[in-house]
Amino acid sequence: MEEETLKKIKEQDEKLEKIYQSVEKTRKYFLWTFIVTIVVIILPLLGVLFLIPKILGMYSDVLNVF
């Protein structure tokens, strides 16, 4: 009886370790997805926010010349 209990506990420990490894891989995947999303979407939007006034200023200068 005691051997069976110890065997089941050992099997559960092995399964828990596999689950932990899987969860860590998933966590890292979500972290990198979040980082890539910020780099690909948020940073270009911030760049556009700073470039629009400059572009509009150049456009209005061109219009003033004519």
MDAnalysis code that builds the backbone (N, CA, C; Angstrom):
import MDAnalysis as mda
import numpy as np

u = mda.Universe.empty(198, n_residues=66, atom_resindex=np.repeat(np.arange(66), 3), trajectory=True)
u.add_TopologyAttr("name", ["N", "CA", "C"] * 66)
u.add_TopologyAttr("resid", np.arange(1, 67))
u.add_TopologyAttr("resname", ["MET", "GLU", "GLU", "GLU", "THR", "LEU", "LYS", "LYS", "ILE", "LYS", "GLU", "GLN", "ASP", "GLU", "LYS", "LEU", "GLU", "LYS", "ILE", "TYR", "GLN", "SER", "VAL", "GLU", "LYS", "THR", "ARG", "LYS", "TYR", "PHE", "LEU", "TRP", "THR", "PHE", "ILE", "VAL", "THR", "ILE", "VAL", "VAL", "ILE", "ILE", "LEU", "PRO", "LEU", "LEU", "GLY", "VAL", "LEU", "PHE", "LEU", "ILE", "PRO", "LYS", "ILE", "LEU", "GLY", "MET", "TYR", "SER", "ASP", "VAL", "LEU", "ASN", "VAL", "PHE"])
u.atoms.positions = np.array([
    [0.824, -1.191, 0.000],
    [0.000, 0.000, 0.000],
    [0.871, 1.257, 0.000],
    [1.872, 1.250, 0.828],
    [2.741, 2.424, 0.924],
    [3.526, 2.627, -0.363],
    [3.917, 1.542, -0.987],
    [4.652, 1.640, -2.254],
    [3.788, 2.249, -3.346],
    [2.531, 1.859, -3.362],
    [1.604, 2.419, -4.359],
    [1.439, 3.921, -4.158],
    [1.314, 4.315, -2.923],
    [1.148, 5.728, -2.606],
    [2.383, 6.515, -3.021],
    [3.557, 5.975, -2.721],
    [4.795, 6.649, -3.101],
    [4.937, 6.716, -4.627],
    [4.548, 5.663, -5.298],
    [4.611, 5.633, -6.761],
    [3.679, 6.685, -7.365],
    [2.464, 6.771, -6.827],
    [1.505, 7.767, -7.328],
    [2.000, 9.194, -7.064],
    [2.604, 9.399, -5.910],
    [3.141, 10.727, -5.587],
    [4.268, 11.075, -6.548],
    [5.116, 10.103, -6.848],
    [6.207, 10.342, -7.792],
    [5.669, 10.659, -9.186],
    [4.634, 9.927, -9.617],
    [4.015, 10.191, -10.927],
    [3.404, 11.595, -10.954],
    [2.770, 11.983, -9.870],
    [2.173, 13.314, -9.801],
    [3.241, 14.402, -9.846],
    [4.354, 14.161, -9.174],
    [5.461, 15.123, -9.208],
    [5.993, 15.287, -10.625],
    [6.120, 14.184, -11.334],
    [6.596, 14.249, -12.719],
    [5.613, 15.013, -13.605],
    [4.327, 14.740, -13.410],
    [3.311, 15.444, -14.193],
    [3.297, 16.935, -13.853],
    [3.430, 17.241, -12.583],
    [3.471, 18.648, -12.175],
    [4.667, 19.366, -12.788],
    [5.792, 18.703, -12.853],
    [6.990, 19.304, -13.454],
    [6.761, 19.577, -14.942],
    [6.121, 18.642, -15.626],
    [5.810, 18.843, -17.049],
    [4.836, 20.002, -17.236],
    [3.847, 20.091, -16.361],
    [2.884, 21.198, -16.429],
    [3.590, 22.520, -16.184],
    [4.476, 22.554, -15.204],
    [5.217, 23.777, -14.907],
    [6.049, 24.226, -16.109],
    [6.740, 23.266, -16.735],
    [7.544, 23.602, -17.910],
    [6.667, 24.144, -19.033],
    [5.514, 23.536, -19.230],
    [4.593, 23.995, -20.276],
    [4.080, 25.404, -19.976],
    [3.751, 25.653, -18.728],
    [3.252, 26.971, -18.333],
    [4.342, 28.026, -18.520],
    [5.568, 27.692, -18.198],
    [6.669, 28.640, -18.380],
    [6.888, 28.957, -19.858],
    [6.801, 27.963, -20.716],
    [6.933, 28.205, -22.157],
    [5.813, 29.113, -22.642],
    [4.592, 28.858, -22.165],
    [3.446, 29.684, -22.557],
    [3.616, 31.114, -22.062],
    [4.099, 31.265, -20.836],
    [4.321, 32.605, -20.276],
    [5.348, 33.372, -21.111],
    [6.433, 32.719, -21.478],
    [7.451, 33.371, -22.296],
    [6.904, 33.728, -23.671],
    [6.078, 32.847, -24.237],
    [5.464, 33.128, -25.534],
    [4.598, 34.385, -25.453],
    [3.764, 34.473, -24.421],
    [2.908, 35.651, -24.265],
    [3.728, 36.911, -24.008],
    [4.802, 36.794, -23.252],
    [5.662, 37.946, -22.995],
    [6.258, 38.471, -24.298],
    [6.802, 37.581, -25.125],
    [7.404, 38.017, -26.389],
    [6.341, 38.522, -27.366],
    [5.149, 37.932, -27.323],
    [4.062, 38.443, -28.160],
    [3.716, 39.868, -27.753],
    [3.673, 40.139, -26.459],
    [3.386, 41.478, -25.956],
    [4.471, 42.463, -26.385],
    [5.730, 42.053, -26.263],
    [6.837, 42.935, -26.640],
    [6.802, 43.239, -28.134],
    [6.574, 42.222, -28.953],
    [6.518, 42.429, -30.404],
    [5.335, 43.318, -30.763],
    [4.212, 43.140, -30.101],
    [3.046, 43.985, -30.352],
    [3.356, 45.441, -30.056],
    [4.021, 45.701, -28.958],
    [4.379, 47.075, -28.612],
    [5.317, 47.663, -29.661],
    [6.312, 46.894, -30.061],
    [7.285, 47.396, -31.030],
    [6.641, 47.646, -32.383],
    [5.748, 46.753, -32.808],
    [5.182, 46.833, -34.152],
    [4.022, 47.829, -34.226],
    [3.260, 47.984, -33.169],
    [2.056, 48.830, -33.235],
    [2.223, 50.143, -32.478],
    [2.599, 50.092, -31.235],
    [2.609, 51.283, -30.382],
    [3.718, 52.256, -30.785],
    [4.932, 51.769, -30.993],
    [6.029, 52.683, -31.341],
    [5.796, 53.411, -32.666],
    [5.325, 52.741, -33.720],
    [5.023, 53.495, -34.940],
    [3.918, 54.540, -34.738],
    [2.922, 54.233, -33.918],
    [1.867, 55.225, -33.646],
    [2.441, 56.447, -32.937],
    [3.336, 56.219, -32.001],
    [3.976, 57.351, -31.330],
    [4.819, 58.159, -32.317],
    [5.515, 57.469, -33.205],
    [6.301, 58.155, -34.225],
    [5.431, 59.010, -35.120],
    [4.285, 58.482, -35.502],
    [3.364, 59.233, -36.359],
    [2.855, 60.472, -35.629],
    [2.588, 60.347, -34.340],
    [2.101, 61.498, -33.580],
    [3.121, 62.639, -33.584],
    [4.403, 62.303, -33.584],
    [5.422, 63.343, -33.616],
    [5.682, 63.840, -35.030],
    [5.450, 63.000, -36.026],
    [5.735, 63.403, -37.403],
    [4.610, 64.218, -38.034],
    [3.378, 64.016, -37.625],
    [2.251, 64.729, -38.242],
    [2.410, 66.246, -38.135],
    [2.735, 66.809, -36.972],
    [2.900, 68.275, -36.920],
    [4.022, 68.768, -37.842],
    [5.106, 68.012, -37.920],
    [6.211, 68.411, -38.779],
    [5.789, 68.379, -40.251],
    [5.082, 67.333, -40.640],
    [4.617, 67.214, -42.032],
    [3.612, 68.321, -42.355],
    [2.701, 68.587, -41.429],
    [1.724, 69.657, -41.662],
    [2.415, 71.017, -41.754],
    [3.457, 71.214, -40.953],
    [4.209, 72.469, -41.018],
    [4.894, 72.624, -42.366],
    [5.490, 71.559, -42.878],
    [6.136, 71.628, -44.193],
    [5.089, 71.843, -45.274],
    [3.939, 71.209, -45.159],
    [2.875, 71.365, -46.141],
    [2.350, 72.805, -46.156],
    [2.186, 73.381, -44.982],
    [1.689, 74.758, -44.930],
    [2.747, 75.730, -45.465],
    [4.035, 75.434, -45.261],
    [5.095, 76.271, -45.843],
    [5.051, 76.223, -47.357],
    [4.799, 75.057, -47.907],
    [4.713, 74.902, -49.366],
    [3.526, 75.707, -49.893],
    [2.413, 75.650, -49.167],
    [1.220, 76.389, -49.605],
    [1.445, 77.906, -49.518],
    [2.222, 78.359, -48.548],
    [2.487, 79.783, -48.398],
    [3.369, 80.308, -49.500],
    [4.191, 79.463, -50.092],
    [5.068, 79.893, -51.163],
    [4.250, 80.266, -52.385],
    [3.193, 79.556, -52.642],
    [2.367, 79.843, -53.824],
    [1.433, 80.938, -53.480],
])
